[in-house]
Amino acid sequence: MRGGLSLEPLDMVGVQIPHHFRCPISLELMRDPVTVSTGQTYDRSSIEPWIAAGNITCPVTRAPLLDSALIPNHTLRRLIQSWCVANRHSGVERIPTPKQPADPSRVRLLLSQAASTSASSSSANSAPRLSALRRLRTLARDSDKNRALIASLDARPVLLEVLFSDPRSESSELEHEALALLAMLQLAEPECASVASDPDRVAYLTGLLFHPCVEVRINAAALIEAAVAGVRSPELRARVSGAAGIFEGVVGLLQDCGGCPRALKAGARAAFALCLVKPTRHLAVAAGATAALVDRLADLERGDAERALATIELLCRVPAGCAALAGHALSAPLLVRMILKVSDRATEYAAGALLALCSASEQCRREAVAAGVVTQLLLLVQSDCTERAKRKAQFLLKLLRDSWPEDSIGNSDDYACSEVVVPF
């Protein structure tokens, strides 16, 4: 059906939904009909919240629910699909066959097989473990609910044990599958600490950032980001961000991904998490993070563009980082373009980076003005953007005052800049 169209729009175009195809709760065409213990059928998306809210009766019959089991009504679902096909001339799209939630007992069995230590290191004996991990990964891909179920059954300690069974040896397909599954789950702080506190584990993940397979590199970057962001200890964060080669690996992922959106996302997020650690930012600059982020900025989605701009502003707080940004021909024009384009936060970070850049380089001031920064900043101070962004814009306008185009000076009194100190 067209994007989950409700009953009313279909009725308006003359399509009458059979009564028994409607969910008794939502009154919409059912997409995943399931039957409860009373024999009544509902759409899964409607009955699950009802049960999750603690209700123990059937919404229609008011009879007690003997259990919370939801049995897929395949016969009704096929009838609904046939009806959709028969009415496709009216704009009704066929509903897809829904994927069923994972069975907890099956997940437990697969985790038990994956955790088996009886298998030797031979490929033949590790095949059952590899197969179990692949099945778990398939289930995790299907839905958030499946991922939550897998995590609730203590999968993460099992997967960490598989991944780091011998961190000093060369990685295998078994470890790669465990890594891919871990990258899909949210780690708890103790699990993040178990990674961040072990130099061998950190070195192992760093090595995977240079693996020939892009998928392995993406998952390694995701786990590194999770480990750094998931620990509160500044010492542990610094231990990870200071690992030899870690910034080179993340920068390489940004540079060599061929525009792969997942690689860009993983690289930008890992760079941001690592650069939040102040003592090691110079390592990011030395690895070429500044240029890599500027080069990829226009290719990132909104949330990751925010992180990239925040990272660029953080690196500007290092003199070498500011110099590297100033030396990139696209820095000033691109940062100007980011103002008021992506989001309020992105605007704040772009203004902060420009402020650092223009404070350090007269050439960058000229480039920014040529790119139209004055107009952008004047619009910014009148916008609903954050107060921090406006303060940075005011300070930057004052810094650029001598470089303003003549036709802007006449209106400048409306945007008088107070002595605002913006911390770097």
Residue pairs with C-beta under 8 A, 6 or more apart in sequence:
1 10
1 29
1 31
1 84
1 92
1 93
1 95
2 91
2 92
2 93
4 28
4 31
5 29
5 92
6 26
6 27
6 28
7 17
7 22
7 27
7 28
7 29
10 16
10 17
10 29
10 90
10 92
11 17
13 90
13 91
14 90
15 87
15 90
15 92
17 29
18 83
20 76
21 29
21 30
21 76
21 79
21 80
21 83
22 28
22 29
22 30
23 29
23 30
23 33
23 42
23 43
23 46
24 40
24 42
24 59
24 60
25 42
25 43
25 46
25 47
25 50
25 59
26 43
26 45
26 46
28 43
29 80
29 95
30 41
30 42
30 43
30 76
30 77
30 80
31 43
31 44
31 45
31 80
31 95
31 98
32 43
32 44
32 45
32 72
32 77
32 98
33 41
33 42
33 43
33 44
33 72
33 73
33 76
33 77
33 80
34 41
34 42
34 43
34 44
34 47
34 70
34 71
34 72
34 73
35 41
35 70
35 71
35 72
35 73
36 42
36 47
36 58
36 65
36 69
36 70
36 71
37 58
37 65
37 66
37 67
37 69
38 58
38 60
38 61
38 63
38 65
40 58
40 59
40 60
40 61
41 73
41 76
42 50
42 59
44 70
44 98
47 59
47 70
48 70
50 59
51 65
51 68
55 65
56 64
56 65
57 63
57 64
57 65
58 64
58 65
72 98
72 100
77 95
77 97
77 98
80 95
81 94
81 95
81 97
84 92
84 93
84 94
84 95
85 94
88 94
99 142
99 143
101 143
101 145
101 146
101 149
102 139
102 142
102 145
102 146
102 149
102 150
104 149
104 153
107 136
107 139
107 149
107 150
107 153
107 155
108 153
110 132
110 133
110 135
110 136
111 132
111 136
111 150
111 153
111 154
111 155
111 158
113 128
113 129
113 131
113 132
114 129
114 132
114 133
114 136
114 158
114 159
114 162
114 178
115 158
115 161
115 162
116 128
116 129
119 125
119 126
119 128
119 129
120 126
126 172
126 174
129 162
129 174
130 173
130 174
130 177
133 162
133 174
133 177
133 178
133 181
134 177
136 150
136 155
136 181
137 177
137 180
137 181
137 184
139 146
139 150
140 146
140 147
140 150
140 181
140 184
140 185
141 184
147 184
147 185
150 181
150 185
151 185
151 186
155 181
155 185
156 182
156 185
156 187
156 188
156 191
157 191
159 178
159 181
159 182
159 185
160 178
160 182
160 191
160 194
160 195
162 174
162 175
162 178
163 175
163 178
163 179
163 182
164 195
164 198
164 200
164 201
164 204
165 175
167 198
167 200
167 201
167 203
167 204
168 200
168 204
171 204
171 207
171 208
171 211
171 216
176 213
176 215
176 216
176 219
179 208
179 216
179 219
179 220
179 223
180 215
180 219
182 219
182 223
183 218
183 219
183 222
183 223
183 226
186 226
187 195
187 226
187 227
187 230
188 230
189 230
189 231
189 232
191 230
192 226
192 227
192 228
192 229
192 230
192 231
193 230
193 231
193 233
193 236
194 201
195 201
195 202
195 205
195 223
195 227
196 202
196 227
196 228
196 231
196 233
196 236
196 237
196 239
196 240
197 236
197 239
199 239
199 243
202 227
202 239
202 240
202 243
202 246
203 243
203 244
205 220
205 223
205 224
205 227
206 220
206 224
206 243
206 244
206 245
206 246
206 249
207 245
208 216
208 217
208 219
208 220
209 217
209 220
209 221
209 224
209 245
209 246
209 248
209 249
209 250
209 252
209 253
210 217
210 245
210 249
210 252
211 217
211 220
214 257
214 260
214 263
217 249
217 252
217 253
217 263
217 266
218 253
218 260
218 262
218 263
218 266
219 266
220 249
221 249
221 250
221 253
221 266
221 267
221 269
221 270
222 266
222 269
222 270
224 240
224 246
224 250
224 270
224 273
224 274
225 266
225 269
225 270
225 272
225 273
225 274
227 240
228 237
228 240
228 241
228 270
228 273
228 274
228 276
228 277
229 273
231 237
234 277
237 276
237 277
238 277
238 279
238 280
240 246
240 274
240 277
241 247
241 274
241 275
241 277
241 280
241 283
242 277
242 279
242 280
242 283
246 274
247 271
247 274
247 280
247 283
247 284
247 286
247 287
247 289
248 287
250 267
250 270
250 271
250 274
250 287
250 289
251 267
251 271
251 284
251 287
251 288
251 289
251 292
253 263
253 266
253 267
253 270
254 263
254 264
254 267
254 268
254 271
254 292
254 293
254 295
254 296
255 288
255 292
255 295
257 263
257 264
257 267
259 299
261 301
264 296
264 299
264 300
264 304
265 300
265 301
265 304
267 292
267 296
268 293
268 296
268 300
268 304
268 307
268 308
268 311
269 304
269 307
271 284
271 289
271 292
271 293
271 307
271 308
271 311
272 307
272 308
272 310
272 311
274 280
274 284
275 281
275 284
275 289
275 311
275 314
275 315
276 314
278 317
281 314
281 315
281 317
281 318
281 321
282 318
282 320
282 321
284 290
284 315
284 321
285 315
285 318
285 320
285 321
285 324
286 320
288 324
289 311
289 315
290 312
290 315
290 321
290 324
290 325
290 328
291 324
291 328
293 308
293 311
293 312
294 312
294 325
294 328
294 330
294 331
294 334
295 330
296 308
297 305
297 308
297 309
297 312
297 334
297 338
298 334
300 308
302 342
302 343
302 346
305 338
305 342
305 346
306 342
306 343
306 345
306 346
306 349
309 335
309 338
309 342
309 346
309 349
309 350
309 353
310 345
310 349
312 325
312 335
312 349
312 353
313 349
313 350
313 352
313 353
313 356
314 321
315 321
315 322
315 324
315 325
316 322
316 325
316 352
316 353
316 356
316 357
316 424
317 356
317 424
322 356
322 357
322 360
323 360
325 331
325 353
325 356
325 357
326 357
326 360
326 361
326 363
326 364
331 357
331 364
332 354
332 357
332 358
332 364
332 367
332 368
332 371
332 373
333 367
333 368
333 370
333 371
335 350
335 353
335 354
335 357
335 368
336 350
336 354
336 368
336 371
336 372
336 373
336 376
337 371
338 346
338 347
338 350
339 347
339 350
339 351
339 354
339 373
339 376
339 377
339 380
340 347
340 376
340 379
340 380
340 383
340 385
341 347
344 384
344 385
344 386
344 389
345 386
347 380
347 385
347 386
347 389
348 385
348 386
348 388
348 389
348 392
351 377
351 380
351 389
351 392
351 393
351 396
352 392
352 422
352 424
354 368
354 373
354 396
355 392
355 395
355 396
355 399
355 422
356 424
357 364
357 368
358 364
358 365
358 368
358 396
358 399
358 400
359 399
365 399
365 400
365 403
366 403
368 400
369 400
369 403
369 404
369 405
373 396
373 400
374 397
374 400
374 404
374 405
374 408
375 408
377 393
377 396
377 397
377 400
378 397
378 408
378 411
378 415
380 389
380 390
380 393
381 390
381 393
381 394
381 397
381 415
383 390
388 422
391 420
391 422
392 422
394 415
394 417
394 418
394 420
395 417
395 420
395 421
395 422
397 412
397 415
397 417
398 417
401 412
404 412
